[in-house]
């Protein structure tokens, strides 16, 4: 991925529905270049898809937070499978450093959020966790 690909992705993050001609104009390249770059990014698996975020998505999850999880031994893949099976888990990221996995959780109430934290902490192999509530969105991609 080069600098032009990075600029193209940034433009798509700003407006994923922008027409090819508008993207080409913004980037100073031809429509054919934008089309071929998008096709290559998708074929290479760098661009997995496009998404839409609705106001109702945030209303659905008025309580959201990030849970950082430390995992003992080689249980990471098993725990990730367990996390992905929970309907309240919105995203699961593997990381390096102190925490092995970061999970975004969304619920309708603080009580439901606390129940999910307790449930995850009981997973065999979870050795430690730290959770932060998400208060407001300052920039969405």
Backbone as JSON Lines, residues from 0, in Angstrom:
{"i":0,"aa":"X","n":[0.85,-1.16,0.0],"ca":[0.0,0.0,0.0],"c":[0.9,1.23,0.0]}
{"i":1,"aa":"X","n":[0.65,2.13,-0.93],"ca":[1.48,3.32,-1.03],"c":[0.71,4.56,-0.56]}
{"i":2,"aa":"X","n":[1.33,5.71,-0.75],"ca":[0.76,6.98,-0.28],"c":[-0.59,7.26,-0.94]}
{"i":3,"aa":"X","n":[-0.74,6.97,-2.24],"ca":[-2.0,7.21,-2.93],"c":[-3.1,6.3,-2.37]}
{"i":4,"aa":"X","n":[-2.76,5.05,-2.1],"ca":[-3.74,4.15,-1.49],"c":[-4.19,4.7,-0.14]}
{"i":5,"aa":"X","n":[-3.26,5.2,0.64],"ca":[-3.59,5.78,1.94],"c":[-4.52,6.97,1.81]}
{"i":6,"aa":"X","n":[-4.26,7.82,0.82],"ca":[-5.13,8.99,0.6],"c":[-6.51,8.55,0.13]}
{"i":7,"aa":"X","n":[-6.56,7.51,-0.71],"ca":[-7.83,6.98,-1.19],"c":[-8.65,6.43,-0.02]}
{"i":8,"aa":"X","n":[-8.01,5.68,0.85],"ca":[-8.71,5.13,2.01],"c":[-9.2,6.25,2.93]}
{"i":9,"aa":"X","n":[-8.38,7.27,3.13],"ca":[-8.81,8.41,3.94],"c":[-10.03,9.1,3.34]}
{"i":10,"aa":"X","n":[-10.04,9.24,2.02],"ca":[-11.19,9.86,1.34],"c":[-12.43,8.99,1.5]}
{"i":11,"aa":"X","n":[-12.27,7.67,1.43],"ca":[-13.4,6.77,1.61],"c":[-13.91,6.8,3.05]}
{"i":12,"aa":"X","n":[-12.99,6.95,3.99],"ca":[-13.42,7.05,5.39],"c":[-14.25,8.31,5.61]}
{"i":13,"aa":"X","n":[-13.91,9.36,4.88],"ca":[-14.66,10.61,4.98],"c":[-16.03,10.45,4.34]}
{"i":14,"aa":"X","n":[-16.1,9.8,3.17],"ca":[-17.37,9.6,2.46],"c":[-17.26,8.35,1.61]}
{"i":15,"aa":"X","n":[-17.69,7.22,2.15],"ca":[-17.59,5.94,1.44],"c":[-18.51,5.86,0.24]}
{"i":16,"aa":"X","n":[-19.44,6.8,0.13],"ca":[-20.37,6.8,-1.0],"c":[-19.96,7.77,-2.1]}
{"i":17,"aa":"X","n":[-18.82,8.39,-1.97],"ca":[-18.37,9.35,-2.99],"c":[-18.21,8.65,-4.34]}
{"i":18,"aa":"X","n":[-18.67,9.28,-5.41],"ca":[-18.51,8.71,-6.74],"c":[-17.02,8.64,-7.13]}
{"i":19,"aa":"X","n":[-16.7,7.73,-8.02],"ca":[-15.31,7.58,-8.48],"c":[-14.77,8.9,-9.03]}
{"i":20,"aa":"X","n":[-15.61,9.64,-9.77],"ca":[-15.14,10.9,-10.35],"c":[-14.77,11.91,-9.27]}
{"i":21,"aa":"X","n":[-15.54,11.94,-8.18],"ca":[-15.23,12.86,-7.09],"c":[-13.94,12.44,-6.37]}
{"i":22,"aa":"X","n":[-13.79,11.14,-6.14],"ca":[-12.56,10.64,-5.52],"c":[-11.36,10.96,-6.4]}
{"i":23,"aa":"X","n":[-11.5,10.75,-7.7],"ca":[-10.41,11.03,-8.63],"c":[-10.03,12.49,-8.59]}
{"i":24,"aa":"X","n":[-11.02,13.37,-8.58],"ca":[-10.76,14.8,-8.52],"c":[-10.03,15.18,-7.23]}
{"i":25,"aa":"X","n":[-10.5,14.65,-6.1],"ca":[-9.87,14.94,-4.82],"c":[-8.41,14.47,-4.78]}
{"i":26,"aa":"X","n":[-8.15,13.34,-5.41],"ca":[-6.81,12.74,-5.35],"c":[-5.9,13.21,-6.48]}
{"i":27,"aa":"X","n":[-6.49,13.88,-7.47],"ca":[-5.7,14.35,-8.61],"c":[-5.25,13.24,-9.54]}
{"i":28,"aa":"X","n":[-6.11,12.22,-9.69],"ca":[-5.82,11.1,-10.59],"c":[-7.06,10.82,-11.43]}
{"i":29,"aa":"X","n":[-6.95,9.9,-12.36],"ca":[-8.08,9.57,-13.22],"c":[-9.06,8.63,-12.53]}
{"i":30,"aa":"X","n":[-10.28,8.56,-13.07],"ca":[-11.28,7.61,-12.55],"c":[-10.77,6.19,-12.7]}
{"i":31,"aa":"X","n":[-10.11,5.91,-13.81],"ca":[-9.59,4.55,-14.05],"c":[-8.57,4.17,-12.97]}
{"i":32,"aa":"X","n":[-7.76,5.13,-12.56],"ca":[-6.78,4.87,-11.5],"c":[-7.49,4.55,-10.19]}
{"i":33,"aa":"X","n":[-8.51,5.33,-9.85],"ca":[-9.26,5.07,-8.62],"c":[-9.92,3.7,-8.69]}
{"i":34,"aa":"X","n":[-10.56,3.4,-9.82],"ca":[-11.24,2.11,-9.98],"c":[-10.25,0.95,-9.84]}
{"i":35,"aa":"X","n":[-9.09,1.05,-10.48],"ca":[-8.12,-0.04,-10.4],"c":[-7.52,-0.16,-9.0]}
{"i":36,"aa":"X","n":[-7.29,0.97,-8.35],"ca":[-6.76,0.93,-6.97],"c":[-7.76,0.26,-6.04]}
{"i":37,"aa":"X","n":[-9.04,0.64,-6.16],"ca":[-10.07,0.02,-5.32],"c":[-10.15,-1.48,-5.57]}
{"i":38,"aa":"X","n":[-10.13,-1.86,-6.83],"ca":[-10.2,-3.28,-7.18],"c":[-9.0,-4.04,-6.6]}
{"i":39,"aa":"X","n":[-7.8,-3.46,-6.69],"ca":[-6.61,-4.12,-6.15],"c":[-6.66,-4.21,-4.63]}
{"i":40,"aa":"X","n":[-7.09,-3.13,-3.97],"ca":[-7.19,-3.14,-2.51],"c":[-8.18,-4.21,-2.04]}
{"i":41,"aa":"X","n":[-9.27,-4.37,-2.79],"ca":[-10.25,-5.41,-2.44],"c":[-9.7,-6.79,-2.74]}
{"i":42,"aa":"X","n":[-9.07,-6.98,-3.9],"ca":[-8.52,-8.29,-4.27],"c":[-7.41,-8.73,-3.31]}
{"i":43,"aa":"X","n":[-6.61,-7.77,-2.85],"ca":[-5.51,-8.09,-1.92],"c":[-6.01,-8.31,-0.49]}
{"i":44,"aa":"X","n":[-7.27,-7.99,-0.24],"ca":[-7.82,-8.16,1.1],"c":[-7.53,-7.0,2.04]}
{"i":45,"aa":"X","n":[-6.95,-5.91,1.5],"ca":[-6.7,-4.74,2.34],"c":[-7.99,-3.97,2.62]}
{"i":46,"aa":"X","n":[-8.85,-3.89,1.65],"ca":[-10.14,-3.22,1.78],"c":[-11.2,-4.31,1.87]}
{"i":47,"aa":"X","n":[-11.74,-4.5,3.06],"ca":[-12.66,-5.6,3.29],"c":[-14.1,-5.26,2.97]}
{"i":48,"aa":"X","n":[-14.42,-3.99,2.93],"ca":[-15.79,-3.61,2.63],"c":[-16.07,-2.19,3.05]}
{"i":49,"aa":"X","n":[-17.31,-1.82,2.92],"ca":[-17.76,-0.48,3.27],"c":[-18.84,-0.63,4.31]}
{"i":50,"aa":"X","n":[-18.93,0.31,5.21],"ca":[-19.95,0.19,6.25],"c":[-20.68,1.52,6.41]}
{"i":51,"aa":"X","n":[-21.81,1.4,7.05],"ca":[-22.65,2.57,7.33],"c":[-22.88,2.61,8.83]}
{"i":52,"aa":"X","n":[-22.73,3.77,9.42],"ca":[-23.04,3.93,10.83],"c":[-24.26,4.84,10.94]}
{"i":53,"aa":"X","n":[-25.27,4.35,11.59],"ca":[-26.5,5.1,11.76],"c":[-26.6,5.66,13.17]}
{"i":54,"aa":"X","n":[-27.34,6.72,13.31],"ca":[-27.59,7.26,14.64],"c":[-28.22,6.19,15.53]}
{"i":55,"aa":"X","n":[-29.07,5.35,14.93],"ca":[-29.73,4.3,15.72],"c":[-28.73,3.28,16.25]}
{"i":56,"aa":"X","n":[-27.57,3.13,15.6],"ca":[-26.54,2.22,16.11],"c":[-26.07,2.68,17.48]}
{"i":57,"aa":"X","n":[-25.9,3.98,17.65],"ca":[-25.47,4.5,18.93],"c":[-26.61,4.5,19.93]}
{"i":58,"aa":"X","n":[-27.82,4.71,19.47],"ca":[-28.97,4.66,20.36],"c":[-29.16,3.24,20.87]}
{"i":59,"aa":"X","n":[-28.9,2.26,19.99],"ca":[-29.04,0.86,20.36],"c":[-28.11,0.5,21.51]}
{"i":60,"aa":"X","n":[-26.94,1.08,21.53],"ca":[-25.92,0.81,22.55],"c":[-25.58,2.08,23.33]}
{"i":61,"aa":"X","n":[-26.48,2.55,24.17],"ca":[-26.16,3.77,24.91],"c":[-24.99,3.59,25.87]}
{"i":62,"aa":"X","n":[-24.71,2.36,26.26],"ca":[-23.57,2.07,27.14],"c":[-22.57,1.26,26.32]}
{"i":63,"aa":"X","n":[-21.41,1.87,26.08],"ca":[-20.37,1.2,25.3],"c":[-19.05,1.35,26.03]}
{"i":64,"aa":"X","n":[-18.19,0.36,25.86],"ca":[-16.89,0.44,26.5],"c":[-15.89,-0.49,25.87]}
{"i":65,"aa":"X","n":[-14.65,-0.27,26.22],"ca":[-13.55,-1.11,25.75],"c":[-13.0,-1.9,26.93]}
{"i":66,"aa":"X","n":[-12.89,-3.19,26.74],"ca":[-12.35,-4.08,27.76],"c":[-11.03,-4.63,27.25]}
{"i":67,"aa":"X","n":[-9.95,-4.36,27.97],"ca":[-8.65,-4.9,27.63],"c":[-8.46,-6.17,28.45]}
{"i":68,"aa":"X","n":[-8.02,-7.23,27.77],"ca":[-7.97,-8.55,28.41],"c":[-6.58,-9.16,28.27]}
{"i":69,"aa":"X","n":[-6.06,-9.68,29.39],"ca":[-4.82,-10.46,29.39],"c":[-5.21,-11.93,29.45]}
{"i":70,"aa":"X","n":[-4.53,-12.74,28.63],"ca":[-4.87,-14.16,28.51],"c":[-3.65,-15.0,28.84]}
{"i":71,"aa":"X","n":[-3.88,-16.03,29.62],"ca":[-2.82,-16.94,30.04],"c":[-2.53,-17.96,28.93]}
{"i":72,"aa":"X","n":[-1.25,-18.21,28.7],"ca":[-0.84,-19.27,27.8],"c":[-1.28,-19.08,26.37]}
{"i":73,"aa":"X","n":[-1.73,-20.18,25.78],"ca":[-2.08,-20.18,24.36],"c":[-3.58,-20.21,24.11]}
{"i":74,"aa":"X","n":[-4.35,-19.64,25.02],"ca":[-5.8,-19.7,24.9],"c":[-6.42,-18.56,24.13]}
{"i":75,"aa":"X","n":[-5.62,-17.73,23.48],"ca":[-6.16,-16.54,22.82],"c":[-7.21,-16.87,21.77]}
{"i":76,"aa":"X","n":[-6.94,-17.8,20.88],"ca":[-7.91,-18.1,19.8],"c":[-9.21,-18.64,20.37]}
{"i":77,"aa":"X","n":[-9.13,-19.48,21.39],"ca":[-10.33,-20.02,22.02],"c":[-11.15,-18.9,22.66]}
{"i":78,"aa":"X","n":[-10.48,-18.01,23.35],"ca":[-11.2,-16.91,24.01],"c":[-11.78,-15.95,22.97]}
{"i":79,"aa":"X","n":[-11.07,-15.7,21.9],"ca":[-11.62,-14.86,20.82],"c":[-12.9,-15.49,20.26]}
{"i":80,"aa":"X","n":[-12.91,-16.81,20.07],"ca":[-14.12,-17.48,19.59],"c":[-15.28,-17.29,20.58]}
{"i":81,"aa":"X","n":[-14.98,-17.41,21.88],"ca":[-16.02,-17.21,22.89],"c":[-16.53,-15.77,22.86]}
{"i":82,"aa":"X","n":[-15.63,-14.82,22.73],"ca":[-16.03,-13.41,22.69],"c":[-16.9,-13.12,21.48]}
{"i":83,"aa":"X","n":[-16.51,-13.65,20.33],"ca":[-17.27,-13.39,19.11],"c":[-18.68,-13.96,19.17]}
{"i":84,"aa":"X","n":[-18.9,-14.95,20.03],"ca":[-20.21,-15.56,20.16],"c":[-21.16,-14.74,21.02]}
{"i":85,"aa":"X","n":[-20.63,-13.77,21.76],"ca":[-21.47,-12.94,22.62],"c":[-22.14,-11.83,21.8]}
{"i":86,"aa":"X","n":[-23.46,-11.73,21.83],"ca":[-24.13,-10.7,21.02],"c":[-23.8,-9.27,21.43]}
{"i":87,"aa":"X","n":[-23.37,-9.06,22.67],"ca":[-23.04,-7.7,23.13],"c":[-21.65,-7.25,22.69]}
{"i":88,"aa":"X","n":[-20.85,-8.18,22.19],"ca":[-19.49,-7.84,21.74],"c":[-19.58,-7.3,20.32]}
{"i":89,"aa":"X","n":[-19.16,-6.06,20.14],"ca":[-19.23,-5.4,18.83],"c":[-17.97,-5.59,18.01]}
{"i":90,"aa":"X","n":[-16.8,-5.54,18.66],"ca":[-15.52,-5.7,17.96],"c":[-14.56,-6.46,18.86]}
{"i":91,"aa":"X","n":[-13.66,-7.22,18.22],"ca":[-12.59,-7.9,18.95],"c":[-11.3,-7.63,18.2]}
{"i":92,"aa":"X","n":[-10.31,-7.09,18.9],"ca":[-9.0,-6.81,18.3],"c":[-7.93,-7.57,19.08]}
{"i":93,"aa":"X","n":[-6.99,-8.18,18.37],"ca":[-5.81,-8.72,19.04],"c":[-4.75,-7.62,19.06]}
{"i":94,"aa":"X","n":[-3.95,-7.59,20.12],"ca":[-2.99,-6.51,20.29],"c":[-1.66,-7.06,20.79]}
{"i":95,"aa":"X","n":[-0.7,-6.18,20.91],"ca":[0.56,-6.56,21.54],"c":[0.69,-5.73,22.82]}
{"i":96,"aa":"X","n":[1.7,-6.0,23.59],"ca":[1.88,-5.25,24.83],"c":[1.23,-5.96,25.99]}
{"i":97,"aa":"X","n":[0.82,-5.19,26.97],"ca":[0.26,-5.76,28.2],"c":[-1.02,-6.56,27.95]}
{"i":98,"aa":"X","n":[-1.88,-6.07,27.06],"ca":[-3.17,-6.7,26.81],"c":[-3.1,-7.54,25.55]}
{"i":99,"aa":"X","n":[-3.72,-8.7,25.58],"ca":[-3.72,-9.6,24.42],"c":[-4.88,-9.31,23.48]}
{"i":100,"aa":"X","n":[-5.99,-8.88,24.05],"ca":[-7.21,-8.65,23.26],"c":[-7.91,-7.4,23.8]}
{"i":101,"aa":"X","n":[-8.48,-6.63,22.89],"ca":[-9.34,-5.5,23.26],"c":[-10.71,-5.76,22.65]}
{"i":102,"aa":"X","n":[-11.75,-5.59,23.45],"ca":[-13.11,-5.89,23.04],"c":[-13.97,-4.65,23.22]}
{"i":103,"aa":"X","n":[-14.77,-4.34,22.21],"ca":[-15.79,-3.3,22.38],"c":[-17.1,-3.98,22.72]}
{"i":104,"aa":"X","n":[-17.72,-3.53,23.8],"ca":[-18.97,-4.09,24.28],"c":[-20.03,-3.01,24.22]}
{"i":105,"aa":"X","n":[-21.24,-3.35,23.78],"ca":[-22.35,-2.4,23.74],"c":[-23.58,-3.01,24.38]}
{"i":106,"aa":"X","n":[-24.19,-2.28,25.29],"ca":[-25.41,-2.74,25.97],"c":[-26.38,-1.57,26.14]}
{"i":107,"aa":"X","n":[-27.56,-1.9,26.62],"ca":[-28.57,-0.86,26.82],"c":[-28.49,-0.23,28.2]}
{"i":108,"aa":"X","n":[-27.9,-0.95,29.18],"ca":[-27.83,-0.41,30.54],"c":[-26.46,-0.7,31.16]}
{"i":109,"aa":"X","n":[-26.13,0.04,32.2],"ca":[-24.89,-0.22,32.94],"c":[-24.92,-1.59,33.59]}
{"i":110,"aa":"X","n":[-26.08,-2.02,34.07],"ca":[-26.2,-3.33,34.7],"c":[-25.88,-4.44,33.7]}
{"i":111,"aa":"X","n":[-26.42,-4.32,32.48],"ca":[-26.14,-5.32,31.44],"c":[-24.66,-5.29,31.06]}
{"i":112,"aa":"X","n":[-24.08,-4.11,31.02],"ca":[-22.66,-3.97,30.72],"c":[-21.84,-4.69,31.79]}
{"i":113,"aa":"X","n":[-22.17,-4.46,33.05],"ca":[-21.46,-5.1,34.16],"c":[-21.61,-6.61,34.1]}
{"i":114,"aa":"X","n":[-22.78,-7.11,33.72],"ca":[-22.98,-8.55,33.59],"c":[-22.05,-9.15,32.54]}
{"i":115,"aa":"X","n":[-21.88,-8.42,31.41],"ca":[-20.99,-8.93,30.36],"c":[-19.54,-8.95,30.83]}
{"i":116,"aa":"X","n":[-19.13,-7.9,31.55],"ca":[-17.77,-7.89,32.08],"c":[-17.55,-9.08,33.01]}
{"i":117,"aa":"X","n":[-18.49,-9.34,33.89],"ca":[-18.38,-10.46,34.82],"c":[-18.32,-11.79,34.08]}
{"i":118,"aa":"X","n":[-19.14,-11.92,33.06],"ca":[-19.17,-13.15,32.27],"c":[-17.82,-13.4,31.59]}
{"i":119,"aa":"X","n":[-17.27,-12.35,30.98],"ca":[-15.99,-12.49,30.27],"c":[-14.86,-12.79,31.24]}
{"i":120,"aa":"X","n":[-14.87,-12.15,32.39],"ca":[-13.8,-12.39,33.38],"c":[-13.77,-13.84,33.86]}
{"i":121,"aa":"X","n":[-14.88,-14.55,33.73],"ca":[-14.95,-15.95,34.15],"c":[-14.44,-16.92,33.08]}
{"i":122,"aa":"X","n":[-14.17,-16.43,31.86],"ca":[-13.64,-17.31,30.82],"c":[-12.33,-17.93,31.31]}
{"i":123,"aa":"X","n":[-12.19,-19.24,31.13],"ca":[-10.97,-19.93,31.51],"c":[-9.8,-19.39,30.7]}
{"i":124,"aa":"X","n":[-8.78,-18.88,31.39],"ca":[-7.61,-18.33,30.74],"c":[-7.5,-16.82,30.81]}
{"i":125,"aa":"X","n":[-8.59,-16.14,31.16],"ca":[-8.54,-14.68,31.35],"c":[-7.87,-14.42,32.69]}
{"i":126,"aa":"X","n":[-6.73,-13.74,32.66],"ca":[-5.98,-13.5,33.89],"c":[-6.16,-12.1,34.45]}
{"i":127,"aa":"X","n":[-6.48,-11.14,33.6],"ca":[-6.66,-9.76,34.07],"c":[-7.45,-9.0,33.02]}
{"i":128,"aa":"X","n":[-8.08,-7.92,33.46],"ca":[-8.79,-7.06,32.51],"c":[-8.85,-5.65,33.06]}
{"i":129,"aa":"X","n":[-9.08,-4.73,32.16],"ca":[-9.28,-3.33,32.51],"c":[-10.31,-2.79,31.53]}
{"i":130,"aa":"X","n":[-11.26,-2.03,32.02],"ca":[-12.35,-1.56,31.18],"c":[-12.51,-0.06,31.28]}
{"i":131,"aa":"X","n":[-12.78,0.57,30.14],"ca":[-13.07,2.0,30.09],"c":[-14.39,2.2,29.35]}
{"i":132,"aa":"X","n":[-15.27,2.99,29.95],"ca":[-16.51,3.34,29.27],"c":[-16.23,4.39,28.2]}
{"i":133,"aa":"X","n":[-16.91,4.28,27.08],"ca":[-16.8,5.28,26.01],"c":[-17.83,6.36,26.3]}
{"i":134,"aa":"X","n":[-17.38,7.59,26.45],"ca":[-18.26,8.68,26.84],"c":[-18.88,9.4,25.65]}
{"i":135,"aa":"X","n":[-18.05,9.78,24.67],"ca":[-18.58,10.46,23.49],"c":[-17.66,10.2,22.3]}
{"i":136,"aa":"X","n":[-18.23,10.33,21.13],"ca":[-17.45,10.12,19.9],"c":[-17.02,11.48,19.38]}
{"i":137,"aa":"X","n":[-15.72,11.69,19.3],"ca":[-15.16,12.96,18.82],"c":[-14.85,12.9,17.33]}
{"i":138,"aa":"X","n":[-14.56,11.69,16.84],"ca":[-14.31,11.5,15.41],"c":[-14.6,10.06,15.09]}
{"i":139,"aa":"X","n":[-15.43,9.82,14.09],"ca":[-15.74,8.47,13.64],"c":[-15.14,8.3,12.25]}
{"i":140,"aa":"X","n":[-14.64,7.11,11.99],"ca":[-14.04,6.87,10.66],"c":[-15.08,6.48,9.67]}
